[in-house]
Amino acid sequence: MKKRALIFGICGQDGVYLAKLLRDQGYEVHGTSRDKEMANMAGLRLMGVYDDVTVHSAALLDFRSVLQVIDDVRPDEIYNLAGQSSVGLSFAQPVETFEGIILGTLNILECIRFLKLPARFYNATSGEVFGNTEAPADETTPFRPRSPYGVAKSTAFWTVANYRESYGIFACSGILFNHESPLRPSRFVTQKIVRGAVDIAEKRAEKLTLGNLDVSRDWGWAPDYVDAMARMLKRDEPDDYVVATGKSNTLTGFVDAVFGCLGMNSSTYVETTPDLMRPTDIRVSVGDPAKAKAKLNWSADTTMPKLINKLVDAELARRRAT
Ligand code: NDP
């Protein structure tokens, strides 16, 4: 019998890469979108998995639809990758962010509990829960989130831990630091920089306007990170793991490297505006993936500067193909 996986948020960046990984591992893969008729399936098509997955309509905040899809699919593994995923947008839409992330996670856990389903559950938490990290954050580092998104992810983390302890559900949280790919939309700064720099190189734009460049982030490659998720659900015991490269790079350095890849000097083209600054920001974000290395035998394969070369090459290839 094939193992069956259900991915909430299968059309998002991580959902697409995870669907591909699990399909390649021999799983029967199901996934959800809030409205499958309106869903953006471009990522699934691009990665060649569209024909191999079954997409269902389910809204995390609609308990009945979550119950229905879990009961219909009866999955061995459930991955929750759905929800508002932008830190910046969470300042403008805090209620949407809280409801989707906190109640959405709770709805899935309640369904597993109600159906007495022996499914294993992965929940997507974020390095944003730590706030500023003076030293690389590990699974014992206290949470000090600095955005509505980070607060919501912190609450979801403790909800998962509570259901694991209270009801014996095999539930894991992955505390993932930033991970990028060509499937990221331009609202995320890394893709905004890559696409903006290529626009300038191709003479379609003259300037790139950004917000706070004085931050450092721990950036990895999304396909590596979904591999860590799948490994968590294959362990004997459920647990929580930090997934990161262990190295932080400045956003200024990221910008310089992208422009450098394209033979340009960023200082000629990049401007900043306070309009794009967040009410509170994390200055330095970096994770310590030692536990993931020890228990999951996982480490990030693609790190900087290789990551930047891959993002720029993918954008150039995408434009050549269209
Ligand atoms: P995406 O934004 O690419 O995908 C999330 C999916 O959730 C979307 O495709 C969308 O699917 C659905 N969605 C979007 N907004 C809402 C909403 N308001 N309410 C309910 N569903 C919504 O995210 P990623 O794939 O990048 O990330 C997956 C998970 O991992 C998310 O929970 C994210 O917060 C978390 N995470 C991501 C990190 C990263 O660097 N990428 C870092 C740490 C954590 P549809 O429109 O089809 O319904």
Boltz pocket constraint, residues with backbone or C-beta under 6 A from the ligand:
constraints:
  - pocket:
      binder: B
      contacts: [[A, 9], [A, 10], [A, 11], [A, 12], [A, 13], [A, 14], [A, 15], [A, 32], [A, 33], [A, 34], [A, 35], [A, 39], [A, 40], [A, 58], [A, 60], [A, 80], [A, 81], [A, 82], [A, 83], [A, 84], [A, 85], [A, 86], [A, 96], [A, 100], [A, 124], [A, 125], [A, 126], [A, 127], [A, 176], [A, 177], [A, 178], [A, 179], [A, 180], [A, 183]]
      max_distance: 6.0
